[in-house]
């Protein structure tokens, strides 16, 4: 039972990782495409979203690791 919870948490972390990678890719594409993007509000919002995905990924991995340790 605990291993299933850990598996779901690891999958959640993986999804957050791929969301973060997609946001980073879109940010780099827009940096190369638009001149005024570097100092725009839109970039600040996207960076905040990237950090949010990173935080969720780290918390999910830590939670899953804690569940695995508790299940032994």
Gaussian input, Z-matrix of N, CA and C with variables (Angstrom, degrees):
# hf/3-21g

backbone

0 1
 N
 C     1     B1
 C     2     B2     1     A1
 N     3     B3     2     A2     1     D1
 C     4     B4     3     A3     2     D2
 C     5     B5     4     A4     3     D3
 N     6     B6     5     A5     4     D4
 C     7     B7     6     A6     5     D5
 C     8     B8     7     A7     6     D6
 N     9     B9     8     A8     7     D7
 C    10    B10     9     A9     8     D8
 C    11    B11    10    A10     9     D9
 N    12    B12    11    A11    10    D10
 C    13    B13    12    A12    11    D11
 C    14    B14    13    A13    12    D12
 N    15    B15    14    A14    13    D13
 C    16    B16    15    A15    14    D14
 C    17    B17    16    A16    15    D15
 N    18    B18    17    A17    16    D16
 C    19    B19    18    A18    17    D17
 C    20    B20    19    A19    18    D18
 N    21    B21    20    A20    19    D19
 C    22    B22    21    A21    20    D20
 C    23    B23    22    A22    21    D21
 N    24    B24    23    A23    22    D22
 C    25    B25    24    A24    23    D23
 C    26    B26    25    A25    24    D24
 N    27    B27    26    A26    25    D25
 C    28    B28    27    A27    26    D26
 C    29    B29    28    A28    27    D27
 N    30    B30    29    A29    28    D28
 C    31    B31    30    A30    29    D29
 C    32    B32    31    A31    30    D30
 N    33    B33    32    A32    31    D31
 C    34    B34    33    A33    32    D32
 C    35    B35    34    A34    33    D33
 N    36    B36    35    A35    34    D34
 C    37    B37    36    A36    35    D35
 C    38    B38    37    A37    36    D36
 N    39    B39    38    A38    37    D37
 C    40    B40    39    A39    38    D38
 C    41    B41    40    A40    39    D39
 N    42    B42    41    A41    40    D40
 C    43    B43    42    A42    41    D41
 C    44    B44    43    A43    42    D42
 N    45    B45    44    A44    43    D43
 C    46    B46    45    A45    44    D44
 C    47    B47    46    A46    45    D45
 N    48    B48    47    A47    46    D46
 C    49    B49    48    A48    47    D47
 C    50    B50    49    A49    48    D48
 N    51    B51    50    A50    49    D49
 C    52    B52    51    A51    50    D50
 C    53    B53    52    A52    51    D51
 N    54    B54    53    A53    52    D52
 C    55    B55    54    A54    53    D53
 C    56    B56    55    A55    54    D54
 N    57    B57    56    A56    55    D55
 C    58    B58    57    A57    56    D56
 C    59    B59    58    A58    57    D57
 N    60    B60    59    A59    58    D58
 C    61    B61    60    A60    59    D59
 C    62    B62    61    A61    60    D60
 N    63    B63    62    A62    61    D61
 C    64    B64    63    A63    62    D62
 C    65    B65    64    A64    63    D63
 N    66    B66    65    A65    64    D64
 C    67    B67    66    A66    65    D65
 C    68    B68    67    A67    66    D66
 N    69    B69    68    A68    67    D67
 C    70    B70    69    A69    68    D68
 C    71    B71    70    A70    69    D69
 N    72    B72    71    A71    70    D70
 C    73    B73    72    A72    71    D71
 C    74    B74    73    A73    72    D72
 N    75    B75    74    A74    73    D73
 C    76    B76    75    A75    74    D74
 C    77    B77    76    A76    75    D75
 N    78    B78    77    A77    76    D76
 C    79    B79    78    A78    77    D77
 C    80    B80    79    A79    78    D78
 N    81    B81    80    A80    79    D79
 C    82    B82    81    A81    80    D80
 C    83    B83    82    A82    81    D81
 N    84    B84    83    A83    82    D82
 C    85    B85    84    A84    83    D83
 C    86    B86    85    A85    84    D84
 N    87    B87    86    A86    85    D85
 C    88    B88    87    A87    86    D86
 C    89    B89    88    A88    87    D87
 N    90    B90    89    A89    88    D88
 C    91    B91    90    A90    89    D89
 C    92    B92    91    A91    90    D90
 N    93    B93    92    A92    91    D91
 C    94    B94    93    A93    92    D92
 C    95    B95    94    A94    93    D93
 N    96    B96    95    A95    94    D94
 C    97    B97    96    A96    95    D95
 C    98    B98    97    A97    96    D96
 N    99    B99    98    A98    97    D97
 C   100   B100    99    A99    98    D98
 C   101   B101   100   A100    99    D99
 N   102   B102   101   A101   100   D100
 C   103   B103   102   A102   101   D101
 C   104   B104   103   A103   102   D102
 N   105   B105   104   A104   103   D103
 C   106   B106   105   A105   104   D104
 C   107   B107   106   A106   105   D105
 N   108   B108   107   A107   106   D106
 C   109   B109   108   A108   107   D107
 C   110   B110   109   A109   108   D108
 N   111   B111   110   A110   109   D109
 C   112   B112   111   A111   110   D110
 C   113   B113   112   A112   111   D111
 N   114   B114   113   A113   112   D112
 C   115   B115   114   A114   113   D113
 C   116   B116   115   A115   114   D114
 N   117   B117   116   A116   115   D115
 C   118   B118   117   A117   116   D116
 C   119   B119   118   A118   117   D117
 N   120   B120   119   A119   118   D118
 C   121   B121   120   A120   119   D119
 C   122   B122   121   A121   120   D120
 N   123   B123   122   A122   121   D121
 C   124   B124   123   A123   122   D122
 C   125   B125   124   A124   123   D123
 N   126   B126   125   A125   124   D124
 C   127   B127   126   A126   125   D125
 C   128   B128   127   A127   126   D126
 N   129   B129   128   A128   127   D127
 C   130   B130   129   A129   128   D128
 C   131   B131   130   A130   129   D129
 N   132   B132   131   A131   130   D130
 C   133   B133   132   A132   131   D131
 C   134   B134   133   A133   132   D132
 N   135   B135   134   A134   133   D133
 C   136   B136   135   A135   134   D134
 C   137   B137   136   A136   135   D135
 N   138   B138   137   A137   136   D136
 C   139   B139   138   A138   137   D137
 C   140   B140   139   A139   138   D138
 N   141   B141   140   A140   139   D139
 C   142   B142   141   A141   140   D140
 C   143   B143   142   A142   141   D141
 N   144   B144   143   A143   142   D142
 C   145   B145   144   A144   143   D143
 C   146   B146   145   A145   144   D144
 N   147   B147   146   A146   145   D145
 C   148   B148   147   A147   146   D146
 C   149   B149   148   A148   147   D147
 N   150   B150   149   A149   148   D148
 C   151   B151   150   A150   149   D149
 C   152   B152   151   A151   150   D150
 N   153   B153   152   A152   151   D151
 C   154   B154   153   A153   152   D152
 C   155   B155   154   A154   153   D153
 N   156   B156   155   A155   154   D154
 C   157   B157   156   A156   155   D155
 C   158   B158   157   A157   156   D156
 N   159   B159   158   A158   157   D157
 C   160   B160   159   A159   158   D158
 C   161   B161   160   A160   159   D159
 N   162   B162   161   A161   160   D160
 C   163   B163   162   A162   161   D161
 C   164   B164   163   A163   162   D162
 N   165   B165   164   A164   163   D163
 C   166   B166   165   A165   164   D164
 C   167   B167   166   A166   165   D165
 N   168   B168   167   A167   166   D166
 C   169   B169   168   A168   167   D167
 C   170   B170   169   A169   168   D168
 N   171   B171   170   A170   169   D169
 C   172   B172   171   A171   170   D170
 C   173   B173   172   A172   171   D171
 N   174   B174   173   A173   172   D172
 C   175   B175   174   A174   173   D173
 C   176   B176   175   A175   174   D174
 N   177   B177   176   A176   175   D175
 C   178   B178   177   A177   176   D176
 C   179   B179   178   A178   177   D177
 N   180   B180   179   A179   178   D178
 C   181   B181   180   A180   179   D179
 C   182   B182   181   A181   180   D180
 N   183   B183   182   A182   181   D181
 C   184   B184   183   A183   182   D182
 C   185   B185   184   A184   183   D183
 N   186   B186   185   A185   184   D184
 C   187   B187   186   A186   185   D185
 C   188   B188   187   A187   186   D186
 N   189   B189   188   A188   187   D187
 C   190   B190   189   A189   188   D188
 C   191   B191   190   A190   189   D189
 N   192   B192   191   A191   190   D190
 C   193   B193   192   A192   191   D191
 C   194   B194   193   A193   192   D192
 N   195   B195   194   A194   193   D193
 C   196   B196   195   A195   194   D194
 C   197   B197   196   A196   195   D195
 N   198   B198   197   A197   196   D196
 C   199   B199   198   A198   197   D197
 C   200   B200   199   A199   198   D198
 N   201   B201   200   A200   199   D199
 C   202   B202   201   A201   200   D200
 C   203   B203   202   A202   201   D201
 N   204   B204   203   A203   202   D202
 C   205   B205   204   A204   203   D203
 C   206   B206   205   A205   204   D204
 N   207   B207   206   A206   205   D205
 C   208   B208   207   A207   206   D206
 C   209   B209   208   A208   207   D207
 N   210   B210   209   A209   208   D208
 C   211   B211   210   A210   209   D209
 C   212   B212   211   A211   210   D210
 N   213   B213   212   A212   211   D211
 C   214   B214   213   A213   212   D212
 C   215   B215   214   A214   213   D213

   B1=1.4509
   B2=1.5368
   B3=1.3252
   B4=1.4627
   B5=1.5239
   B6=1.3335
   B7=1.4641
   B8=1.5306
   B9=1.3280
   B10=1.4666
   B11=1.5318
   B12=1.3282
   B13=1.4660
   B14=1.5259
   B15=1.3336
   B16=1.4648
   B17=1.5259
   B18=1.3336
   B19=1.4586
   B20=1.5296
   B21=1.3241
   B22=1.4659
   B23=1.5283
   B24=1.3298
   B25=1.4651
   B26=1.5319
   B27=1.3390
   B28=1.4643
   B29=1.5302
   B30=1.3299
   B31=1.4622
   B32=1.5262
   B33=1.3217
   B34=1.4641
   B35=1.5294
   B36=1.3223
   B37=1.4666
   B38=1.5237
   B39=1.3237
   B40=1.4574
   B41=1.5195
   B42=1.3255
   B43=1.4651
   B44=1.5249
   B45=1.3216
   B46=1.4647
   B47=1.5282
   B48=1.3434
   B49=1.4619
   B50=1.5259
   B51=1.3371
   B52=1.4586
   B53=1.5269
   B54=1.3344
   B55=1.4632
   B56=1.5262
   B57=1.3339
   B58=1.4556
   B59=1.5300
   B60=1.3232
   B61=1.4667
   B62=1.5275
   B63=1.3312
   B64=1.4594
   B65=1.5164
   B66=1.3282
   B67=1.4658
   B68=1.5242
   B69=1.3333
   B70=1.4654
   B71=1.5251
   B72=1.3282
   B73=1.4583
   B74=1.5282
   B75=1.3312
   B76=1.4662
   B77=1.5277
   B78=1.3360
   B79=1.4631
   B80=1.5224
   B81=1.3303
   B82=1.4661
   B83=1.5251
   B84=1.3281
   B85=1.4678
   B86=1.5268
   B87=1.3303
   B88=1.4684
   B89=1.5213
   B90=1.3336
   B91=1.4662
   B92=1.5171
   B93=1.3317
   B94=1.4613
   B95=1.5278
   B96=1.3350
   B97=1.4583
   B98=1.5235
   B99=1.3387
   B100=1.4665
   B101=1.5152
   B102=1.3416
   B103=1.4610
   B104=1.5233
   B105=1.3217
   B106=1.4518
   B107=1.5175
   B108=1.3199
   B109=1.4683
   B110=1.5225
   B111=1.3148
   B112=1.4695
   B113=1.5326
   B114=1.3135
   B115=1.4656
   B116=1.5266
   B117=1.3283
   B118=1.4607
   B119=1.5319
   B120=1.3149
   B121=1.4649
   B122=1.5273
   B123=1.3219
   B124=1.4643
   B125=1.5311
   B126=1.3161
   B127=1.4620
   B128=1.5239
   B129=1.3208
   B130=1.4586
   B131=1.5215
   B132=1.3334
   B133=1.4637
   B134=1.5208
   B135=1.3277
   B136=1.4625
   B137=1.5282
   B138=1.3369
   B139=1.4655
   B140=1.5179
   B141=1.3280
   B142=1.4573
   B143=1.5329
   B144=1.3449
   B145=1.4569
   B146=1.5319
   B147=1.3217
   B148=1.4654
   B149=1.5240
   B150=1.3305
   B151=1.4655
   B152=1.5242
   B153=1.3206
   B154=1.4607
   B155=1.5319
   B156=1.3442
   B157=1.4639
   B158=1.5264
   B159=1.3240
   B160=1.4656
   B161=1.5261
   B162=1.3145
   B163=1.4587
   B164=1.5136
   B165=1.3318
   B166=1.4635
   B167=1.5238
   B168=1.3316
   B169=1.4557
   B170=1.5211
   B171=1.3165
   B172=1.4646
   B173=1.5206
   B174=1.3342
   B175=1.4629
   B176=1.5228
   B177=1.3214
   B178=1.4618
   B179=1.5157
   B180=1.3263
   B181=1.4664
   B182=1.5254
   B183=1.3242
   B184=1.4688
   B185=1.5212
   B186=1.3325
   B187=1.4594
   B188=1.5212
   B189=1.3413
   B190=1.4618
   B191=1.5224
   B192=1.3146
   B193=1.4649
   B194=1.5232
   B195=1.3254
   B196=1.4597
   B197=1.5126
   B198=1.3243
   B199=1.4681
   B200=1.5205
   B201=1.3297
   B202=1.4690
   B203=1.5210
   B204=1.3176
   B205=1.4654
   B206=1.5278
   B207=1.3235
   B208=1.4632
   B209=1.5230
   B210=1.3230
   B211=1.4639
   B212=1.5229
   B213=1.3281
   B214=1.4651
   B215=1.4590
   A1=111.12
   A2=115.75
   A3=118.71
   A4=111.75
   A5=116.07
   A6=118.78
   A7=111.32
   A8=117.07
   A9=119.64
   A10=110.46
   A11=116.41
   A12=120.11
   A13=109.70
   A14=116.19
   A15=120.09
   A16=110.88
   A17=116.87
   A18=120.45
   A19=111.00
   A20=116.31
   A21=119.88
   A22=110.40
   A23=116.93
   A24=119.93
   A25=111.11
   A26=117.56
   A27=119.94
   A28=110.87
   A29=117.16
   A30=119.71
   A31=111.16
   A32=116.43
   A33=121.20
   A34=110.12
   A35=116.62
   A36=120.23
   A37=110.91
   A38=116.50
   A39=120.22
   A40=112.40
   A41=116.37
   A42=120.44
   A43=110.21
   A44=116.85
   A45=120.29
   A46=110.94
   A47=116.85
   A48=120.80
   A49=110.62
   A50=116.44
   A51=118.87
   A52=111.84
   A53=117.96
   A54=120.18
   A55=110.46
   A56=116.11
   A57=120.45
   A58=110.41
   A59=117.01
   A60=120.19
   A61=111.20
   A62=117.12
   A63=120.30
   A64=112.24
   A65=116.26
   A66=119.67
   A67=111.28
   A68=116.93
   A69=120.23
   A70=111.31
   A71=116.38
   A72=120.63
   A73=110.77
   A74=116.58
   A75=119.70
   A76=111.16
   A77=116.60
   A78=120.06
   A79=110.76
   A80=116.57
   A81=118.72
   A82=111.42
   A83=117.15
   A84=119.97
   A85=110.47
   A86=116.48
   A87=118.79
   A88=111.73
   A89=118.15
   A90=119.90
   A91=111.08
   A92=116.47
   A93=120.08
   A94=111.89
   A95=117.21
   A96=120.83
   A97=113.21
   A98=117.03
   A99=121.07
   A100=110.40
   A101=115.46
   A102=120.57
   A103=112.57
   A104=118.22
   A105=120.79
   A106=114.35
   A107=117.55
   A108=120.25
   A109=112.46
   A110=117.92
   A111=121.25
   A112=112.46
   A113=117.87
   A114=121.66
   A115=113.00
   A116=117.97
   A117=120.18
   A118=111.79
   A119=114.23
   A120=121.36
   A121=109.81
   A122=116.43
   A123=120.89
   A124=111.05
   A125=117.05
   A126=119.92
   A127=110.71
   A128=117.29
   A129=119.96
   A130=110.91
   A131=116.38
   A132=120.43
   A133=110.17
   A134=117.24
   A135=120.19
   A136=110.91
   A137=117.63
   A138=119.93
   A139=111.02
   A140=117.19
   A141=120.54
   A142=110.19
   A143=116.28
   A144=120.14
   A145=110.60
   A146=116.85
   A147=120.81
   A148=110.14
   A149=116.73
   A150=119.66
   A151=111.63
   A152=117.54
   A153=120.44
   A154=110.19
   A155=117.27
   A156=120.41
   A157=110.93
   A158=116.41
   A159=120.19
   A160=110.79
   A161=117.36
   A162=120.91
   A163=112.33
   A164=117.32
   A165=120.38
   A166=110.84
   A167=116.28
   A168=120.12
   A169=110.57
   A170=117.70
   A171=121.56
   A172=110.60
   A173=117.40
   A174=120.03
   A175=111.97
   A176=117.77
   A177=121.00
   A178=112.14
   A179=116.86
   A180=120.22
   A181=111.17
   A182=117.42
   A183=120.00
   A184=111.38
   A185=117.34
   A186=120.69
   A187=111.05
   A188=116.64
   A189=120.16
   A190=111.09
   A191=117.48
   A192=120.46
   A193=110.54
   A194=117.45
   A195=120.55
   A196=112.29
   A197=117.29
   A198=120.74
   A199=110.46
   A200=117.37
   A201=120.37
   A202=110.29
   A203=117.35
   A204=120.46
   A205=110.25
   A206=117.85
   A207=121.03
   A208=112.91
   A209=117.38
   A210=119.59
   A211=112.91
   A212=118.21
   A213=119.06
   A214=109.10
   D1=-46.40
   D2=179.89
   D3=-67.04
   D4=-33.46
   D5=179.34
   D6=-67.12
   D7=-32.09
   D8=176.61
   D9=-67.04
   D10=-39.05
   D11=176.82
   D12=-63.38
   D13=-42.33
   D14=178.78
   D15=-64.33
   D16=-40.07
   D17=179.09
   D18=-62.30
   D19=-43.24
   D20=178.50
   D21=-63.72
   D22=-40.73
   D23=179.58
   D24=-66.26
   D25=-38.96
   D26=177.10
   D27=-66.72
   D28=-38.87
   D29=176.75
   D30=-64.19
   D31=-39.76
   D32=176.65
   D33=-61.01
   D34=-41.90
   D35=177.89
   D36=-63.33
   D37=-39.44
   D38=178.12
   D39=-63.96
   D40=-41.27
   D41=177.70
   D42=-63.03
   D43=-42.85
   D44=178.79
   D45=-64.03
   D46=-35.50
   D47=177.63
   D48=-62.31
   D49=-45.68
   D50=-178.84
   D51=-70.03
   D52=-32.73
   D53=174.17
   D54=-64.17
   D55=-41.38
   D56=179.28
   D57=-64.42
   D58=-42.90
   D59=178.95
   D60=-63.18
   D61=-39.93
   D62=177.43
   D63=-63.42
   D64=-41.74
   D65=178.56
   D66=-66.20
   D67=-39.17
   D68=177.29
   D69=-64.65
   D70=-39.66
   D71=178.89
   D72=-64.80
   D73=-44.49
   D74=178.92
   D75=-64.56
   D76=-36.54
   D77=178.56
   D78=-64.17
   D79=-43.45
   D80=-179.17
   D81=-68.74
   D82=-34.72
   D83=177.38
   D84=-65.31
   D85=-44.51
   D86=-179.35
   D87=-69.91
   D88=-29.77
   D89=175.48
   D90=-62.99
   D91=-38.84
   D92=-179.03
   D93=-78.78
   D94=-25.50
   D95=-173.87
   D96=-87.01
   D97=-45.67
   D98=-173.37
   D99=-108.28
   D100=138.77
   D101=-176.67
   D102=-73.47
   D103=-45.09
   D104=-174.63
   D105=-88.25
   D106=12.74
   D107=-174.33
   D108=-74.01
   D109=-28.68
   D110=-173.80
   D111=-59.16
   D112=-37.83
   D113=-177.43
   D114=-106.37
   D115=16.96
   D116=-173.68
   D117=-86.42
   D118=161.50
   D119=176.53
   D120=-67.15
   D121=-35.50
   D122=-179.19
   D123=-59.84
   D124=-37.10
   D125=179.21
   D126=-69.92
   D127=-38.46
   D128=178.02
   D129=-63.26
   D130=-39.09
   D131=177.51
   D132=-65.38
   D133=-42.78
   D134=-179.85
   D135=-66.49
   D136=-38.44
   D137=177.38
   D138=-64.14
   D139=-38.49
   D140=177.07
   D141=-62.55
   D142=-38.16
   D143=178.94
   D144=-67.95
   D145=-37.62
   D146=178.51
   D147=-63.13
   D148=-45.52
   D149=179.21
   D150=-66.36
   D151=-33.45
   D152=177.31
   D153=-64.90
   D154=-43.44
   D155=177.24
   D156=-63.33
   D157=-39.90
   D158=178.57
   D159=-62.56
   D160=-44.61
   D161=179.24
   D162=-63.58
   D163=-42.35
   D164=178.40
   D165=-64.70
   D166=-37.91
   D167=179.29
   D168=-64.25
   D169=-45.79
   D170=-179.58
   D171=-64.81
   D172=-44.94
   D173=179.51
   D174=-63.84
   D175=-39.86
   D176=177.63
   D177=-63.74
   D178=-42.47
   D179=179.06
   D180=-67.21
   D181=-40.23
   D182=177.72
   D183=-65.67
   D184=-41.36
   D185=177.88
   D186=-62.38
   D187=-45.25
   D188=-179.58
   D189=-64.78
   D190=-40.01
   D191=178.15
   D192=-64.27
   D193=-40.40
   D194=176.73
   D195=-63.25
   D196=-39.24
   D197=178.24
   D198=-65.89
   D199=-40.69
   D200=178.47
   D201=-63.78
   D202=-42.42
   D203=179.26
   D204=-64.03
   D205=-41.09
   D206=179.18
   D207=-68.13
   D208=-26.45
   D209=-177.58
   D210=-78.45
   D211=-12.10
   D212=178.23
   D213=-77.40

